[in-house]
Amino acid sequence: MGVAAQKGSLAGALAGARAGLAARLGLLRPGTLALAALWTEWEERRVFLWLPVVAGVGVLLYLAADREPVLWLPLLLVFGAGALALATRHRPLPFCLAVGTLALFTGFISAELRSRDVAAPMLDRIRIVKLRGFIEEVDPRPAGARFILLVRDGGDLDADHRPARVRLTTRRTEALEAGMFVEVTARLLPPSRAALPEGYDFARDAYFAGIGAVGSALGRLTIAAAPASPGIAARWRMALDRARNAMAARVDQTVGGGDAGAVAAAMVTGKRDLLSQNGRDIIREAGIFHIITIAGVQMTLIAGLLYGGLRRILALSSTLALRYPIKKWAAAFAILGAIAYDIGTGSRIGTQRALFMTMIMLGAVLVDRRAFTMRNLAFAALAVIAVEPEAIAGASFQLSFAAVAALITVQEARMRRVPDDDPFAPKAPKRPPRAASGLLRRSGNVWTAVSGLFVATVFATAATASFMAAEFHELSPYVFVGNPLTLTIIELFAVPGALIGTFLYPLGLDAWVWHWVGLGIRFVLWVAGYLAGAPASTVHLRGFAPWALPCLALALLSVVIWRTTAMRLTAVPWLVLGFIGAASGPQYDILVAPTGESVAVRGDGGVLGVLGRANAFTTVQWLRADGDAREVGSKVAPTMAPSNGHCDKLGCVAPVLGGQTLSVVADPAAFEEDCRRADIVVTPLYVPASCAAEVIIDRGSLEQTGAVALWRHNGAWAMRPTRSPGEDRPWSPAPHPWRPRGAPVAQPRVEAAPSSQDGEHPNDDREPVRLQ
């Protein structure tokens, strides 16, 4: 530490001591105390940690825009803010405002550039087409597989709507592998939009993943001769996917198949689709779903094993240890190993965050600098925002960073009990050593490790609880048992096994390793089954108000970023507002799917029933947002239909609140009768202009609004659409102006919402990762 730094540290310590004494004597007002606390945070450079938060807000502002923004204005604002920051660098408040503005619009620009970089056509409507292309990635399943096709020939699809990549599923057990050039007839659908306001928008995630359509393969896939090479980068991805699938199959078969083998394969290679639905439900209800994801803790353990192992091996030579920088050699080797591990396991957000943190920490070793963990996390967040800014809106990013921030905060609190560089901190008196048996010492160490793991789990779980509840509408009370157990198994079985087994796999000597990994996984699954069957293993929650999660996130950020008590108290109002928003989420009486083919209706018992041609994906979104724990079967409409509803080949009819009737029209022949008798008409068709129903929601209106939600307000129906008026984004383009002759569009005749009121289908790709 330099002289200037020592003087600054001493001055800060003196100022803190004077402020503490004055506070105890009552000489400072609350405002003065707040300013003193803020100045302490500035001196400790904690304000810097808010930069990724502000940049993330810029990304969210871009994603929330109704239209595609221009680029020149945010660029101009960035240059202006940068110049202002340079001019006010010696004045803390103006400097912070300028840098904050710079970070805000830098995040905005990053998201806009990312959107332009991944831009590709998206399918406009359901089609059955013949496709030719390369299989880029395959995820085997217990029955069939899901794969991504790099389209080279889209049949009769026009260029504006021909996706570059499509995700297909097949129930056939034919051998598929990445790199094959195939012909397939597929039923394609546009990526699914949100099924309700503030719901999960799969279409946006698919757009940034480069997927323009999803669907299923009809019939067999035919291998054909490739017209040209897919390119070096594509060939590399295909070869990597083949290697991952080969190892996943090896691990699964060696462990013995079933859910234990599928979990082992997922933990080693990141391939999760081998796990059965029953197995997914068990580990989800036990609160340990993250066991089938490549968690950040695994990245850290892998890098630590490589770093510590190589350094110890090199230290066996006194010549190397005394004459060469073996610590730096080990750090460089661990960085390369961490990068290889990230690539080999699919490079998801959890591992990306851990990779960036690990590279910063080990990079500090290379340049003989000290790395601060919370600052590492901030740099990792900035790196993710720069590379994949859209990830900030996803559950994986939020859960991963929240959990790690909480763990770092706990560790910082332990380290700051008696700071080494604080001359005014009270020193604990040194006690004379007492004789103790080896058994007592070991038991004390075990108790310290167990209690530390439990405390870390409690804080990490509390930090992620709000995101879990908001994104997945459920919480697992037994996570305090499942998480420490899972982390222990990962440390003792999965990570050492993955490292040793991967090394021995090319030699064919890896079988015993996978048996060792499977032993631990079977024990975890046994405990998970017991926890999942326990009373209240899963608490289902209703959807939050839109502003609840931002308030809860700000409360968490205030606790983990600030260090002084006065500044951490700013979390209290945000926490109160967040809890109010969580308890006052909207409860809709009618939910209409984006296609108009299905409707959820609240019956007299207060639960939702489903009418029409409902699919499992949409129905699950509706029920979970309503806090409904019912399971969804393959025949959704019959199992979820209201008890007093009726369906036939022309449509469905059911009573709704207020003594009115709702009709879902599936055939034009039903319009005459239903438009005369029903108060609410919903249809995927165009409603004739003569329809006299009070509320009309048809194909034309749904193209403008997307999925809609209705509720009774002052004796009338109020409506909230999913799409904003005039919305036109790459993943949510404005509807085509063409309309069939003689079928004018009927807009929903409903009261505007008051401002104070708050087969197979695309899968929900969000991962409920508890602790990473």
C-alpha positions in Angstrom: 0.0 0.0 0.0 1.4 3.4 -1.0 1.9 6.4 1.3 -1.1 8.3 -0.2 -3.3 5.3 0.3 -2.1 4.9 3.9 -2.8 8.6 4.6 -6.3 8.2 3.0 -7.0 5.1 5.1 -5.9 6.8 8.3 -7.9 10.0 7.5 -11.0 7.9 6.8 -10.5 6.0 10.1 -10.2 9.3 12.0 -13.3 10.7 10.3 -15.2 7.5 11.1 -14.1 7.6 14.8 -15.1 11.3 15.1 -18.5 10.7 13.4 -19.1 7.7 15.7 -18.2 9.7 18.9 -20.4 12.6 17.8 -23.3 10.3 17.0 -23.0 8.8 20.5 -23.0 12.2 22.1 -26.0 13.3 20.0 -24.1 16.1 18.3 -25.2 15.2 14.7 -28.6 15.5 13.1 -30.0 12.7 11.0 -29.3 14.6 7.8 -25.7 15.1 8.8 -25.4 11.4 9.7 -26.7 10.4 6.3 -24.2 12.7 4.6 -21.4 11.3 6.8 -22.4 7.7 5.9 -22.6 8.6 2.2 -19.1 10.1 2.4 -17.8 6.9 4.0 -19.3 4.9 1.2 -17.6 7.2 -1.3 -14.3 6.8 0.5 -14.6 3.0 0.4 -15.5 3.2 -3.3 -18.8 1.4 -2.9 -20.6 3.9 -5.2 -18.8 2.2 -8.1 -20.8 -0.9 -7.4 -23.9 0.8 -8.6 -22.6 1.3 -12.1 -23.7 -2.2 -13.3 -27.1 -1.6 -11.7 -27.5 1.7 -13.6 -26.3 0.1 -16.8 -28.8 -2.7 -16.3 -31.6 -0.2 -16.0 -30.5 1.2 -19.4 -30.9 -2.3 -20.8 -34.3 -2.7 -19.3 -35.4 0.7 -20.7 -34.4 -0.5 -24.2 -36.3 -3.7 -23.8 -39.4 -1.8 -22.6 -39.5 0.6 -25.5 -42.6 0.5 -27.7 -40.6 1.1 -30.9 -37.1 0.4 -32.0 -35.1 3.4 -30.8 -32.7 5.5 -32.8 -29.0 5.1 -32.1 -27.7 8.6 -32.6 -29.4 10.2 -29.6 -28.1 7.8 -26.9 -24.7 8.0 -28.5 -24.8 11.8 -28.2 -25.9 11.5 -24.6 -23.0 9.1 -23.9 -20.4 11.5 -25.3 -22.0 14.4 -23.5 -22.1 12.6 -20.2 -18.5 11.5 -20.6 -17.3 15.1 -21.3 -19.3 16.3 -18.2 -17.7 13.5 -16.0 -14.3 14.6 -17.2 -14.9 18.2 -16.4 -16.4 17.5 -12.9 -14.1 14.7 -11.8 -13.0 16.7 -8.7 -16.6 17.3 -7.6 -18.2 14.1 -6.3 -21.9 14.8 -6.7 -21.8 16.2 -10.3 -19.3 13.5 -11.2 -21.6 10.7 -9.9 -24.5 12.1 -11.8 -22.5 12.3 -15.0 -21.0 8.8 -14.7 -24.5 7.4 -13.8 -25.9 9.0 -17.0 -23.0 7.5 -18.9 -23.6 4.0 -17.6 -27.4 4.3 -18.1 -27.1 5.1 -21.8 -24.1 2.8 -22.3 -26.3 -0.1 -21.2 -29.1 1.2 -23.5 -26.7 1.2 -26.5 -25.3 -2.2 -25.6 -28.8 -3.7 -25.8 -29.6 -1.9 -29.0 -26.3 -3.1 -30.7 -26.9 -6.6 -29.5 -30.4 -6.5 -31.0 -29.1 -5.4 -34.3 -26.4 -8.0 -34.3 -28.7 -11.0 -33.7 -31.4 -9.7 -36.1 -32.9 -12.4 -38.2 -36.4 -13.1 -39.7 -39.1 -14.6 -37.5 -42.0 -16.7 -38.6 -45.3 -14.8 -39.0 -47.9 -17.6 -38.6 -48.3 -21.3 -38.3 -47.0 -23.1 -41.4 -46.2 -26.6 -42.5 -43.1 -26.5 -44.6 -40.3 -28.7 -45.9 -36.9 -27.6 -44.5 -33.4 -28.5 -45.4 -30.4 -27.6 -43.2 -27.7 -28.6 -40.7 -28.5 -29.9 -37.3 -26.6 -27.5 -35.1 -27.4 -28.9 -31.6 -29.2 -31.9 -30.2 -30.7 -32.4 -26.8 -31.7 -36.1 -26.3 -34.8 -36.8 -24.3 -36.1 -40.0 -22.7 -38.4 -40.3 -25.8 -37.1 -38.5 -28.9 -35.0 -35.3 -29.0 -35.1 -31.6 -29.3 -32.8 -30.1 -31.9 -31.9 -26.8 -33.5 -31.8 -26.7 -37.3 -29.6 -24.3 -39.2 -31.9 -23.6 -42.2 -30.4 -23.6 -45.6 -33.6 -24.1 -47.6 -37.0 -22.9 -46.3 -39.2 -24.4 -49.0 -41.9 -22.0 -50.0 -41.3 -19.5 -47.1 -40.6 -16.0 -48.3 -37.3 -14.4 -47.4 -38.8 -11.9 -44.9 -40.3 -14.7 -42.8 -37.8 -17.5 -43.3 -36.0 -18.2 -40.0 -32.3 -18.7 -40.0 -32.6 -21.2 -37.1 -35.6 -23.2 -35.9 -36.0 -25.4 -32.8 -37.8 -28.7 -33.5 -38.8 -31.7 -31.4 -39.3 -35.3 -32.6 -40.7 -38.2 -30.7 -38.9 -40.7 -32.8 -35.8 -42.5 -31.5 -33.8 -42.1 -34.6 -30.1 -41.3 -34.1 -29.5 -37.6 -34.5 -26.3 -35.8 -34.1 -25.0 -32.3 -34.8 -23.5 -31.8 -38.2 -26.0 -33.9 -40.2 -27.6 -32.2 -43.2 -31.2 -33.3 -43.2 -34.6 -32.8 -44.9 -37.6 -32.6 -42.7 -41.3 -31.7 -43.0 -42.1 -29.6 -39.9 -45.1 -27.8 -38.4 -43.7 -24.4 -37.4 -45.1 -21.9 -35.0 -44.0 -18.3 -34.2 -42.2 -18.2 -30.8 -44.9 -17.8 -28.2 -45.7 -14.4 -26.8 -46.7 -13.7 -23.2 -49.9 -15.5 -22.2 -50.9 -12.6 -19.8 -49.7 -9.1 -18.9 -46.3 -9.0 -17.3 -45.9 -12.7 -18.2 -43.0 -14.6 -19.6 -42.2 -13.6 -23.2 -40.6 -16.5 -24.9 -40.6 -14.7 -28.3 -38.1 -12.2 -26.9 -35.7 -14.8 -25.6 -36.0 -16.8 -28.9 -35.2 -13.6 -30.9 -31.9 -13.0 -29.0 -31.1 -16.7 -29.2 -31.4 -16.5 -33.0 -34.4 -18.8 -33.1 -37.1 -17.6 -35.5 -39.6 -20.5 -35.2 -40.4 -23.5 -33.1 -42.3 -26.6 -33.8 -42.3 -30.4 -34.4 -40.9 -32.7 -37.1 -43.6 -34.6 -39.0 -42.4 -38.0 -40.1 -38.8 -39.1 -40.4 -35.7 -37.0 -41.0 -33.9 -37.8 -44.2 -30.1 -37.4 -44.5 -29.1 -35.5 -47.6 -26.0 -34.2 -49.2 -24.9 -30.8 -48.0 -24.7 -28.2 -50.7 -22.0 -26.3 -48.9 -20.0 -26.2 -45.7 -21.8 -24.5 -42.7 -18.7 -22.5 -41.9 -15.8 -22.9 -39.4 -17.7 -21.5 -36.4 -20.8 -23.7 -37.0 -18.6 -26.8 -37.5 -16.9 -26.1 -34.2 -20.2 -25.7 -32.4 -21.5 -28.9 -33.9 -18.3 -30.9 -33.0 -18.6 -29.6 -29.5 -22.2 -30.6 -29.2 -21.4 -34.1 -30.4 -18.7 -34.4 -27.8 -21.0 -33.2 -25.1 -23.7 -35.7 -26.1 -21.2 -38.5 -26.3 -20.0 -37.9 -22.8 -23.6 -37.3 -21.5 -24.6 -40.7 -22.9 -21.5 -42.3 -21.4 -22.2 -40.9 -17.9 -25.9 -41.7 -18.1 -25.3 -45.3 -19.1 -22.5 -45.9 -16.6 -24.5 -44.5 -13.7 -27.3 -46.8 -14.7 -29.8 -44.6 -16.5 -33.0 -43.3 -14.9 -33.1 -40.0 -13.1 -29.7 -40.5 -11.3 -27.9 -41.0 -14.7 -29.7 -38.0 -16.2 -28.8 -35.7 -13.2 -25.1 -36.9 -13.4 -25.1 -36.2 -17.2 -26.5 -32.7 -16.6 -24.1 -31.9 -13.8 -21.1 -32.9 -16.0 -22.1 -31.7 -19.5 -25.0 -29.3 -19.0 -27.4 -31.6 -21.0 -30.6 -31.5 -19.0 -33.3 -33.0 -21.2 -32.6 -36.6 -20.3 -34.3 -36.1 -16.9 -37.9 -37.2 -16.7 -40.7 -34.8 -15.8 -41.3 -36.6 -12.5 -37.6 -36.2 -11.7 -37.8 -32.5 -12.5 -40.9 -32.1 -10.3 -39.2 -33.8 -7.4 -36.0 -31.7 -7.3 -38.0 -28.5 -8.0 -40.3 -29.1 -5.1 -37.3 -29.9 -2.9 -35.7 -26.6 -3.8 -32.6 -28.1 -5.5 -33.4 -27.6 -9.2 -30.0 -26.1 -9.6 -28.5 -29.5 -9.3 -29.1 -30.1 -13.0 -27.5 -26.9 -14.1 -23.9 -26.0 -14.3 -23.8 -23.7 -11.3 -21.2 -21.0 -10.7 -19.9 -22.7 -7.6 -18.8 -25.6 -9.9 -16.8 -23.2 -12.0 -15.2 -21.8 -9.0 -14.3 -25.2 -7.6 -12.9 -26.4 -10.9 -10.7 -23.3 -11.2 -9.6 -23.7 -7.5 -8.7 -27.3 -8.0 -6.7 -26.6 -11.1 -4.9 -23.6 -9.5 -4.1 -25.3 -6.2 -3.3 -28.7 -7.7 -0.8 -27.4 -10.3 0.8 -25.0 -7.8 1.4 -27.8 -5.3 2.8 -30.1 -8.0 5.2 -27.4 -9.2 6.2 -26.6 -5.6 7.5 -30.2 -5.3 10.6 -28.9 -7.2 12.6 -26.4 -5.0 14.2 -25.0 -8.2 10.8 -24.1 -9.7 9.4 -22.9 -6.4 12.3 -20.5 -5.6 13.3 -19.3 -9.1 10.1 -19.1 -11.1 6.6 -17.6 -10.6 4.8 -20.8 -10.3 1.8 -19.0 -8.7 1.3 -17.1 -11.9 1.7 -20.2 -14.0 -0.9 -22.0 -12.0 -3.3 -18.9 -12.3 -2.8 -18.9 -16.1 -3.5 -22.7 -16.3 -6.6 -22.3 -14.1 -7.9 -19.5 -16.4 -7.5 -21.7 -19.4 -9.2 -24.6 -17.6 -12.1 -22.3 -16.6 -12.6 -21.1 -20.1 -12.6 -24.7 -21.4 -15.1 -25.8 -18.8 -17.4 -22.9 -19.7 -17.3 -23.8 -23.4 -17.7 -27.5 -22.7 -20.8 -27.1 -20.6 -22.8 -24.7 -22.9 -21.7 -21.3 -21.6 -24.8 -20.3 -19.7 -25.3 -17.2 -17.6 -24.4 -18.8 -14.3 -21.1 -20.1 -15.7 -20.4 -16.9 -17.6 -20.7 -14.9 -14.4 -18.5 -17.3 -12.6 -16.0 -17.3 -15.5 -15.7 -13.5 -15.5 -15.2 -13.4 -11.7 -12.7 -16.2 -11.8 -10.7 -14.6 -14.6 -10.6 -11.3 -12.8 -9.5 -12.9 -9.5 -6.8 -15.0 -11.2 -5.8 -12.1 -13.5 -5.1 -10.1 -10.3 -2.6 -12.9 -9.4 -0.9 -12.5 -12.8 -0.4 -8.8 -12.3 0.4 -9.0 -8.6 -2.7 -7.1 -7.5 -5.3 -7.8 -4.9 -8.8 -8.7 -6.1 -11.9 -7.6 -4.2 -14.8 -10.1 -4.5 -17.7 -7.6 -4.7 -15.9 -5.5 -7.2 -15.3 -8.7 -9.1 -19.0 -9.3 -9.2 -19.6 -5.8 -10.5 -17.1 -6.3 -13.3 -18.7 -9.7 -14.1 -22.1 -8.0 -14.3 -20.7 -5.3 -16.6 -19.1 -8.0 -18.8 -22.4 -9.9 -19.1 -24.3 -6.7 -19.9 -21.7 -6.0 -22.6 -21.8 -9.4 -24.2 -25.5 -10.5 -23.6 -27.4 -7.5 -22.2 -30.8 -9.2 -22.7 -29.8 -11.7 -20.0 -30.4 -9.1 -17.3 -34.2 -9.6 -17.8 -33.9 -13.4 -17.2 -34.3 -15.4 -14.1 -30.9 -17.1 -14.4 -29.0 -13.8 -14.3 -31.1 -12.4 -11.4 -30.9 -15.5 -9.2 -27.2 -16.1 -9.9 -26.0 -12.6 -9.1 -28.4 -12.2 -6.1 -27.1 -15.4 -4.5 -23.4 -14.5 -5.0 -23.9 -10.9 -3.8 -25.4 -12.2 -0.6 -22.6 -14.7 -0.1 -20.0 -12.0 -0.6 -21.8 -9.7 1.8 -21.7 -12.4 4.5 -18.0 -13.0 3.9 -17.3 -9.2 4.0 -19.1 -9.0 7.3 -16.9 -11.7 8.8 -13.8 -10.1 7.5 -14.8 -6.6 8.9 -15.3 -7.7 12.5 -11.8 -6.6 13.3 -10.2 -4.9 10.3 -6.5 -5.3 10.2 -5.9 -1.7 8.9 -8.2 0.1 11.4 -6.2 1.4 14.3 -9.3 2.3 16.3 -10.9 -1.1 16.1 -11.0 -2.9 19.5 -8.6 -5.9 19.6 -9.7 -9.0 21.2 -7.4 -10.0 24.1 -5.2 -12.9 23.3 -6.1 -15.9 25.4 -3.5 -18.4 26.5 -3.6 -21.6 24.5 -5.5 -24.4 26.1 -4.9 -28.1 25.6 -7.5 -29.8 23.6 -7.8 -33.2 22.2 -7.6 -33.7 18.4 -11.2 -35.0 18.4 -12.5 -31.8 20.0 -10.6 -29.6 17.6 -11.9 -31.6 14.6 -15.4 -31.5 15.9 -15.1 -27.7 16.3 -13.9 -27.3 12.8 -16.8 -29.5 11.5 -19.3 -27.4 13.5 -17.8 -24.2 12.1 -18.0 -25.4 8.5 -21.6 -26.7 9.0 -22.8 -23.5 10.6 -21.0 -21.3 8.1 -22.7 -23.3 5.2 -26.1 -22.9 6.9 -25.7 -19.2 7.4 -24.5 -18.8 3.8 -27.5 -20.8 2.6 -30.0 -18.7 4.6 -28.7 -15.4 3.3 -28.4 -16.7 -0.3 -31.9 -18.1 -0.2 -33.3 -14.9 1.3 -31.6 -12.9 -1.5 -33.1 -15.0 -4.2 -36.6 -15.6 -2.7 -38.2 -12.5 -4.2 -36.9 -13.4 -7.7 -38.1 -17.0 -7.3 -41.5 -15.8 -6.2 -41.9 -13.2 -8.9 -40.6 -15.3 -11.8 -41.9 -18.8 -10.9 -44.7 -18.0 -8.4 -43.5 -20.5 -5.9 -41.1 -21.0 -3.0 -39.7 -24.1 -1.4 -39.5 -23.9 2.4 -37.2 -27.0 2.6 -34.5 -25.3 0.5 -32.6 -24.7 3.8 -32.1 -28.5 4.0 -31.8 -29.2 0.3 -29.3 -26.5 -0.6 -26.5 -27.4 2.0 -26.9 -31.0 1.1 -26.6 -30.3 -2.6 -23.6 -28.1 -2.2 -21.9 -30.8 -0.2 -22.5 -33.4 -2.8 -21.3 -31.0 -5.6 -18.1 -30.4 -3.7 -17.4 -34.1 -2.8 -18.8 -35.9 -5.8 -19.7 -33.8 -8.8 -16.8 -31.4 -9.3 -13.9 -33.8 -8.5 -15.7 -36.5 -10.5 -16.3 -34.2 -13.5 -12.6 -33.2 -13.5 -11.2 -36.6 -13.0 -13.7 -38.3 -15.3 -13.2 -35.9 -18.1 -9.5 -36.5 -18.0 -9.9 -40.3 -17.9 -12.7 -40.4 -20.5 -10.5 -40.5 -23.6 -8.6 -43.4 -22.0 -11.7 -45.4 -21.3 -10.8 -45.6 -17.6 -13.6 -43.3 -16.3 -16.3 -45.8 -15.3 -15.4 -45.9 -11.7 -15.6 -42.1 -11.5 -19.1 -42.0 -12.7 -20.1 -44.7 -10.3 -18.7 -42.5 -7.5 -20.7 -39.5 -8.8 -23.9 -41.6 -9.1 -23.5 -42.7 -5.5 -23.9 -39.2 -4.2 -26.6 -38.3 -6.7 -28.8 -41.2 -5.7 -28.5 -40.1 -2.1 -29.5 -36.5 -3.0 -32.5 -37.8 -5.1 -33.6 -40.0 -2.1 -33.6 -37.0 0.2 -35.2 -34.8 -2.5 -38.1 -37.3 -2.8 -38.6 -37.2 0.9 -38.6 -33.4 1.0 -40.9 -33.2 -2.0 -43.4 -35.4 -0.3 -43.3 -33.5 3.0 -46.2 -31.2 3.9 -46.1 -27.7 2.2 -43.1 -28.6 0.2 -44.0 -25.9 -2.3 -45.8 -22.7 -1.5 -47.6 -21.3 -4.6 -47.9 -17.5 -4.9 -50.0 -15.2 -7.0 -48.3 -12.8 -9.5 -46.8 -9.6 -8.1 -47.7 -6.1 -9.1 -45.4 -4.9 -11.8 -43.5 -2.5 -9.5 -43.0 -5.1 -6.7 -39.9 -6.8 -8.0 -38.0 -3.6 -8.8 -38.6 -2.4 -5.3 -37.5 -5.7 -3.7 -34.4 -5.7 -6.0 -33.5 -2.2 -4.8 -33.9 -3.3 -1.2 -31.5 -6.2 -1.8 -29.0 -4.0 -3.6 -29.1 -1.5 -0.8 -28.1 -4.2 1.7 -25.4 -5.9 -0.3 -23.7 -2.7 -1.8 -23.7 -0.3 1.1 -21.6 -1.0 4.1 -22.7 1.6 6.7 -25.8 1.0 8.7 -27.3 4.4 7.8 -27.2 3.7 4.1 -28.4 0.1 4.5 -31.5 1.4 6.3 -32.5 2.8 2.9 -33.5 -0.7 2.1 -36.5 -0.6 4.5 -38.8 1.6 2.4 -38.1 -0.3 -0.7 -38.7 -3.6 1.2 -42.1 -2.3 2.5 -43.1 -1.2 -1.0 -42.0 -4.5 -2.4 -44.1 -6.5 0.1 -47.1 -4.3 -0.6 -46.7 -4.9 -4.3 -46.3 -8.7 -3.8 -49.5 -8.8 -1.7 -51.5 -6.7 -4.1 -50.8 -8.3 -7.4 -53.6 -8.3 -10.0 -56.2 -11.0 -10.0 -57.9 -11.2 -13.4 -61.3 -12.7 -14.1 -60.8 -13.6 -17.7 -57.5 -14.4 -19.6 -57.5 -14.7 -23.4 -54.6 -16.4 -25.1 -52.7 -14.5 -27.9 -54.3 -16.7 -30.6 -57.8 -16.4 -29.2 -58.2 -20.2 -29.3 -58.5 -20.5 -25.5 -59.7 -18.6 -22.5 -59.3 -18.9 -18.7 -62.5 -18.0 -16.8 -62.8 -17.5 -13.1 -65.7 -19.5 -11.7 -67.9 -19.1 -8.7 -65.4 -21.0 -6.6 -62.7 -18.4 -7.3 -60.5 -20.8 -9.4 -59.7 -20.5 -13.1 -61.2 -22.9 -15.7 -60.0 -23.2 -19.3 -62.1 -23.2 -22.4 -61.2 -23.9 -26.0 -58.1 -25.4 -27.6 -55.7 -24.7 -24.7 -52.1 -25.9 -24.7 -50.1 -26.9 -21.7 -47.6 -24.0 -21.9 -50.3 -21.3 -21.8 -52.4 -23.0 -19.2 -49.4 -23.4 -16.8 -48.6 -19.6 -17.2 -52.2 -18.8 -16.2 -52.4 -21.1 -13.3 -49.0 -20.3 -11.8 -49.7 -16.5 -12.0 -52.9 -17.2 -10.2 -51.2 -19.1 -7.4 -52.9 -22.3 -8.5 -51.1 -25.6 -7.8 -53.1 -27.8 -10.1 -51.1 -30.0 -12.5 -51.7 -29.7 -16.2 -52.3 -32.8 -18.2 -52.0 -33.5 -21.9 -55.7 -32.9 -22.5 -55.8 -29.4 -20.9 -59.3 -28.2 -21.7 -61.3 -31.2 -20.5 -59.3 -31.4 -17.2 -59.4 -27.7 -16.5 -62.8 -26.7 -17.9 -65.3 -24.9 -15.5 -67.9 -27.3 -14.1 -70.7 -25.3 -15.6 -69.0 -24.7 -19.0 -70.0 -26.5 -22.2 -68.0 -27.2 -25.4 -68.8 -28.7 -28.8 -67.3 -28.6 -32.2 -68.5 -25.0 -32.8 -67.0 -23.6 -29.6 -67.5 -23.2 -25.9 -69.9 -21.3 -23.6 -69.5 -20.6 -19.9 -71.0 -18.1 -17.4 -68.7 -15.4 -16.0 -68.9 -13.0 -13.1 -71.7 -10.4 -13.1 -74.2 -12.9 -14.4 -73.0 -12.7 -18.0 -72.0 -15.3 -20.6 -68.8 -15.8 -22.5 -68.5 -17.6 -25.8 -65.4 -19.0 -27.5 -66.3 -19.3 -31.2 -64.3 -21.9 -33.1 -66.5 -22.1 -36.2 -68.1 -19.2 -38.2 -71.4 -21.1 -38.1 -71.7 -20.2 -34.4 -71.4 -16.4 -34.8 -75.1 -15.7 -35.5 -76.3 -17.4 -32.3 -73.4 -16.5 -30.0 -73.3 -12.8 -31.0 -77.0 -12.6 -30.1 -76.9 -14.4 -26.7 -73.3 -14.0 -25.3 -72.1 -10.8 -23.6 -68.4 -11.6 -24.4 -67.3 -13.2 -27.7 -63.7 -14.5 -28.1 -62.6 -16.1 -31.3 -59.4 -16.7 -33.4 -61.5 -15.7 -36.4 -62.6 -12.3 -37.7 -66.0 -11.3 -36.1 -68.6 -10.1 -38.6 -69.6 -6.4 -38.3 -73.1 -7.3 -37.3 -72.0 -8.9 -34.0 -73.8 -7.1 -31.1 -71.9 -8.6 -28.1 -70.8 -6.2 -25.4 -67.2 -7.3 -25.5 -65.6 -8.6 -28.8 -62.1 -10.0 -28.9 -61.3 -11.5 -32.3 -58.3 -12.1 -34.5 -58.0 -8.5 -35.6 -58.0 -7.1 -32.1 -55.6 -9.7 -30.8 -53.1 -8.8 -33.4 -53.0 -5.4 -31.9 -53.2 -6.3 -28.2 -51.7 -9.7 -27.9 -53.0 -11.7 -24.9 -55.5 -9.7 -22.9 -56.8 -9.8 -19.3 -60.2 -8.6 -18.1 -61.7 -7.9 -14.7 -64.9 -6.3 -13.4 -64.5 -2.7 -12.5 -67.5 -0.5 -11.5 -69.9 -2.9 -13.0 -68.1 -3.0 -16.4 -65.3 -5.0 -18.0 -61.8 -3.4 -17.9 -59.1 -4.8 -20.1 -55.3 -4.8 -19.9 -53.4 -5.8 -23.1 -50.0 -7.5 -23.3 -48.8 -5.4 -26.2 -48.5 -1.7 -25.9 -50.5 0.5 -28.4 -48.4 0.8 -31.6 -45.8 -1.6 -30.4 -43.3 -2.6 -33.1 -40.2 -4.5 -31.9 -38.1 -7.1 -33.8 -39.5 -9.9 -31.5 -43.0 -8.3 -31.5 -43.6 -6.7 -35.0 -46.6 -4.6 -35.7 -49.4 -6.6 -37.3 -49.8 -6.6 -41.1 -52.4 -4.1 -42.3 -54.1 -6.5 -44.6 -57.6 -7.6 -43.7 -60.0 -9.9 -45.5 -62.7 -8.2 -47.6 -66.1 -8.0 -45.9 -64.7 -8.8 -42.4 -63.9 -5.5 -40.6 -62.0 -5.6 -37.4 -64.0 -5.2 -34.3 -62.1 -3.6 -31.5 -62.8 -4.8 -27.9 -65.6 -2.5 -26.5 -64.4 -2.4 -22.9 -63.7 0.2 -20.3 -60.1 1.4 -20.2 -58.2 0.2 -17.2 -57.8 2.9 -14.6 -54.2 4.1 -14.1 -54.2 3.2 -10.5 -55.2 -0.5 -11.1 -52.6 -2.2 -11.1 -49.8 -31.3 -28.9 -46.5 -29.5 -27.9 -45.7 -25.9 -27.5 -42.6 -23.8 -26.9 -41.1 -24.7 -23.5 -40.4 -22.3 -20.7 -36.6 -22.1 -20.9 -36.2 -20.2 -17.7 -34.3 -22.1 -15.1 -35.3 -21.9 -11.4 -31.7 -21.8 -10.2 -31.7 -21.4 -6.4 -28.0 -21.0 -5.6 -25.1 -20.6 -8.1 
